[in-house]
Amino acid sequence: MSRFARQWPWCALLASVALLAAAHAFETFGHMLPCELCLKQRVGYWIVVAAAAAGLLLRRFLAGRDVTPWLNLLLAIAFAGEMGLAAYHAGVEWKFWPGPAACTGGFTRVDPAEMARLLSGAKMSIPACDRPAWIFLGLSMAGWNALIALGLTVASAVAFLRTRRTA
């Protein structure tokens, strides 16, 4: 089995943790509240974190049985689902199709400071799925997430194929 294929679950785990940290940093330090679809996109990376960690533990403790090929396949499927959701969200932002009703006016969170501002007459902006909070080089966070998830899907599929070829 190639070294890349054997080490890929670690890379997938670290990439997912880094992407979750970046999302939380945009929210915490950039003061960009996530919309409903943004929050759902995080779930895909949490699934990858859990699957990769569980698979790596299984690989460690199941002597004589290598779960790496199936772990890489599971990671490819999870990243493909993440890519699909991110592409759907980007399409909602580009107005290619309508987004879910929950993304057009529901509160995602109200902390005490926001409540005080609201009670004092300040206007509150509600994150909507069809309005990107951030754009870089013409792509929103959802668009970048779709491209990153595409790359992670391809890498996971390559890792799976390399483990199957040598198995």
CORNOR-V455555 format. One record per residue. N is the residue number from 1. NEAR is the number of other C-alpha atoms within 12 Angstrom. Layout:
n: [N:N]
near: [NEAR:NEAR]
This chain:
n: [1:2:3:4:5:6:7:8:9:10:11:12:13:14:15:16:17:18:19:20:21:22:23:24:25:26:27:28:29:30:31:32:33:34:35:36:37:38:39:40:41:42:43:44:45:46:47:48:49:50:51:52:53:54:55:56:57:58:59:60:61:62:63:64:65:66:67:68:69:70:71:72:73:74:75:76:77:78:79:80:81:82:83:84:85:86:87:88:89:90:91:92:93:94:95:96:97:98:99:100:101:102:103:104:105:106:107:108:109:110:111:112:113:114:115:116:117:118:119:120:121:122:123:124:125:126:127:128:129:130:131:132:133:134:135:136:137:138:139:140:141:142:143:144:145:146:147:148:149:150:151:152:153:154:155:156:157:158:159:160:161:162:163:164:165:166:167]
near: [19:19:15:23:33:32:27:38:40:31:26:44:33:22:29:35:25:19:29:27:18:20:31:20:16:19:21:13:12:14:15:25:32:35:37:30:39:43:29:29:38:34:25:35:41:28:28:42:31:25:32:38:26:23:33:29:19:19:24:15:13:14:10:10:14:23:29:41:34:30:39:41:34:31:46:36:28:36:42:31:28:40:32:27:32:37:32:29:39:36:25:29:33:21:15:13:15:20:26:20:15:21:27:22:19:20:20:23:20:17:13:10:13:19:16:14:15:15:12:11:10:12:12:21:23:25:29:30:40:33:32:31:27:26:16:13:9:14:22:27:34:41:33:26:40:30:24:27:37:27:21:36:32:25:29:40:31:24:35:33:26:25:27:22:13:15:17]
